[in-house]
């Protein structure tokens, strides 16, 4: 049994405890969480740190299989340019190089205090590493196809990948993005999600042309995907933004994660609130900065269930949740550290269904991170994270 303390304990699900003490056993299970204002503490038994202690981080959105593309994709290309580059170089590395890049990326996440990941997969390249990992994974088998004629083929591929996964309790077939899935494919994905009671993850409003795609049936993404030709000029604009236009086609979904939300507006959030009470929002601020040189309006989401992701090394400089929190804090200093920690821990664990993670509570094994070099209770450029357990 071990006892550790810091200037503050941020449990992830309740208010911070000044000079709190976390008691845990050799397996990392939380035995107790003590508050010096109400509990008797023998400080000689406690290892005390400067900084804050919080649960292990949850990376709600990553593309581990793209790790071999680190530094190979240009910055500020906007999304259509990014997708074009990914398509052109995705298979430029050998299987051995890809596997080594995946291994190194996972090790980077472990060192950065990440204990669970919602990971996007288009194939099986990450499965062998995930099965043996100390990280908890939920794998989203991503399917896309804006051409209605390939719906059955595209879904069959994703179903084969899904069926080969080692843990169906933490796997889903999920749509890629609002703009890249035809109505025929939507029906197949929706049916599978309902039958298997799986959670859904969706790239949402990552670029401005995503909204014009649906509102007006035009724009960079509409043209890039050649939608007019694929639909024989039968595409009918909705006059609405991407989120209600696309997600509104899905019925009876389990928990749903909307990722990026860079161009999400107040009206979209209000629509989502009426659509379902199990909507989660995921921010990947450094990827948004990398691709679009823009971030979401975080102030719109302060009362929502938000999570944090890193996206992939193809669109980011690192796989560090702390770095994502720093970027958000720099963009909107009104968001408290308590809120940021909740987004990065408890909310992500709840969404992914890892009940044993996310908060420092008796009986849980959330991992513990130590964050130092803060500016009071604010993150600083020099803030660093160290994994305690």
N, C-alpha and C positions, 0 to 999 in steps of 0.2 A: 504493500500500500504506500502511496506517495501523496504528498500535499504540496501544492504550488499556489503562489499568489502573485498578483501584479498590482499596479496602481489602480487598475479597474479590471473586473471580469465582465465581459460582454457575453451573456449566455446565449444570445441569438434570438430568444423568444420573449424575454422580459427585460426590464430596465437594467442598466449596468450596476454592478455592486462595487463600491469603492473598497479597495483592499480586501476584496473577497478571496476565498480560499476554495480551490477545487481539490477534492479528494478522489483518487482513482486507484484501481488495482493494476496488477501486472498485465492484464489483458486490455487495459485502456478503458475499462468500464467505470463510469462515474459512480462513486460510492456516496458522495455528498457534495453539496455546494453551500459553503458557509458564509454568513454575513457577520462581520465583526461587531455590528451594532446590536445583533440579537443572539449570536452564538458565542459560546466560550471556545477560545482558540489557544492552543499551546504553540506559540510562535517559534519555539525552538525546533519544532518538527516540520516547519514550513520552509520551502525554498522560495525566496521572494525575488521577483523580477521587476525591472523598470518597464513601463509600457502597458499594454493591455493583452489579456488572454481572451481568445474567442474560439468557437468551434472550428473544426476543419472546414475548408471552403468547398462549396459545391459549384462546379463549372457546368452550368445548365445547357451550354451549347458549344460544341466543338466539332471539328472535322479532322479527326486524328489521321485519317488515311491520306490527307493532303500535306502531311508534314514534310515530305520530300521537296515541296515547292517553296520552302522558306527562302526569301530573298530573290525569287525568280520572277515574281509578278510585280509590275510597276505600280507605284502609288498614284492616287488621285486620278484613276482611269474612269471613274464612275462605274456603276454596276455592269452595264452592258459591255464596257471595255474589259472589266475584270473577268466576266464570264467567258468572253472571247479568248482571252489569254489562257485561262484555265483549260479550256477545250484544246487549245493548240499545244500545250506542254504537259498535260496531265500524265501522259504515258511516256514521257521522255526519260524516266529513270527505270533501272532494272528492278525486278522483284526484290532482290537482295538489298538494294539501296533504299527502296521504299520501306522495307521491314526494319532496317536499321534506323531510319528517320523516325518511324513510329515509336520504336523503343526509346530513342533519345528524347522524343517529345513527351512520352509518358513519364520518364524519369524527371524531366523538367517540372511537370505538374506535381509530382510527388514532393520534390524539393520546395515547391512553392506552396505547400500545405493544402493541396487539393485532394479530397478524399472520395469524391464522387463526380461522375461526368455523364452528361447527356450527350452522346456522341452520334453524329450522322455518318451513316455508311451507305455507299452505293454498291459495295461488294464485300468480300469476306476477308480482306487483307489484314484487318485488325483483330480478327476473332481469336487467333491463337494466343496473342499477347494478352488480350482482355481476360481470357479464361483463367490465366495464371496470375493475374494482377492483384495487388493489394488495394487498388482503386476499385470502387463500386461503379459499374457501368450500366446505364440503360442505353441500348442501341436503337436508334431510329433508322430503319431501313428506308432510305429516301427513294421516292419514285417521281419521275417527271416525264412529261410528254404533252406538249401543247397541240400536237397533231392528233385529232380524234381517231385517225386510222390506226395508230400504233398503241392505243389504250390497252388492249388485251395483252399484247406482247410485252409492253413495259411493266404491266402489273405482274405478269407471270414471272418475269425476271426478279422483281422485288420479293415475290412470294417464295421463290426458290432460295433466295438469300436469307429471308426470315426463317424458313424451315430448317436451315442449316445452323442456326444460332444455338448456342449451348444452354441458354436460359430464357425460355419464353416468358417467364414472369417479368423480365426486364428487357423486352423487345417490342417494337411497334413497326408497322408499315405506315409511312407518313408522307404527305405531299411535300414537294420541294418548296414551292412558293406560290403566291397568288396568281402569278402570270404564266406559270409553266405547266399547268395541269388542266387538261381539257375536261369538259363536263362528263364525258364517258368514263374517263379515268377517275374523276371525283367519285362517281357512283361506286366503283370497285373498291376504292380506298375506304369510303364511308362504311360500306357493308362489312369489310374486314375489321374495321375498328369497333363496330358495334358487336359483331359476333365474338370477338376476342377481348372485349372490354379494355382496349389498350388506350394509352395516352397519345396525344398528337403534338407534333412540333411543326411549325410553319414559318418560313422566312416571310416577314411582313413589312411592306412599305419601306423598303430599304433604299429606294431611289425615287426621285420625283416622277419619273416616267411611268412608274407602277400605277399611280393614281390616274394619270392621263390615259393609260392603257384601257382602263374600264370606263372612265368618265366619257371619253371622246372617241375611243377606238383608234388611237394614234399615239405617236411618241417614239422615243428611241428604242424602248424595249419591245413595243408592238412591231416596229419595223425590223428590228434585229431578229426576232423570232418568226418573221414572215407570216404573221397570223392571218392576214387577209387571204393569202394564197392557200394556207392550210385549211381554212374554213370556207373556201370558195366564195369569199366576200359575204359570208353569212353571219359574221360576228356582229352582235348587236350591243352597242355601248349601253351601260346601265345608268349613266348620269351620276353615279355614286363613286366614292373612293374605292380603292382596291379591297380593303378589309370587308366591308359589308357585302360587296359584290361577290367575293369569292367564298368567304367562310359561311355566308348565309345559305349556301347550297348544302352544307353539311348538317345533319340532324342527329340528335341523341348522342353527342360526343361525350367522352370522358374528359378529364383534365386536358386543356389545350394551351400550348405555349406559343406565343407570338414573338418572334425573334427579330431584333433590330429596331423596328418602329421609328426609324429616323424621320420619316415624313408623316407620322401618325398625328392626327389632329384631335382636338377636344371632342368633336362630333363622333369620331371613330371610337373613342373610349366610351362615350355614352351609349353608342350602338352596342359595343361589346358587353357592357353592363346589363343591357336588356336582353342580349342574346343568351347569355349563360352566366352562372355564378362561379364557374370553375375555370375562368380565364386567367392565365398567368402571362406576364410580359417579361421578356428577356432583353437586356441591354448588352451589347458588345462594343463599347465606345471606341476602343482603339482600332477595331476593324472598320467601324464607320469612318473614323478619321483617316484610315489608310486608304479606303476605297473612294469615299465621297467627300472627304475633308469636311465632314459635318457630323453633328451629333443630335440625338433626340432632344426635345424640349422636356427635360426631366420633371419640371415643375407640374406638368399635367398629370403625372403618374404617382404623386405622393400618397394617394389613398388607395393605390392599386397593389395587387400581389405581384411584386417585381422580383426578378432573379438576375443573375449575372453570368455571362459567358465570355469566352475568349475568342470564339470563332477559330479559324485555323492558322497555322503558321504561313499559309499562302497569303493571308490578309492581316497579319499582325507581326509585331516584332518580338513577342514573347507569349508564353502561356502562363500568365500570372494574374490571378483574380485581384490581388492587391493593386497591380498596375491599372486594372480597369477601374477600381474604386478611386484611385488617385485622379484619374482622368475625369470621372464624374464629379468628384469633389472640386476640382479646379474649374469645371464648367459651371457648377451650381453649388456654391459654398453654403447655401441654406439647407442642404440635405445633411442631416446630422450623421455622425459616425454610427450611432445606434441603428439608424435606418439602413445605412449602407451595409453594416454587418448582418442585419436581418435579411437583406436582399441576397447577400453572398453566402448565407448559411441555411437558416431555418426555412425560408421560402423555397429554395431550390430543393432541399430534402423532401419537403412536403409534396412538391410537384412531381418529383421523380419517384416518390413512393419508398424512399429509404428512411423508414421511421426511426431507425436506430441512430441516425445522423442528424446534424443540423442544429442541435441545441445542447447546452450543458445541463443535463437533467439526470437524476438518479436512474440507473439501469441502462442508460444509453452509452454507446461507444462512438462519440462524434469526432474523435481526434481533437487535439488542442494546438492552436497556433499562438505564437507570441509575436505581436507587432510592436516594434520599437521605433524610436526617432520620430515621435509625433510632435506636433505643435499644439500643446494642450490636449484637447480632445478632437483635433483635426489632423487629417493625414497631411504629410509633408512630402515634397519630392524625394527626400532622403529616407522616408519610412521604409522599413524592411520587414519581412516576415520570416520567422523561423519555426519549423515544426517541432513541437514538444513531444507529442505522441501522434 
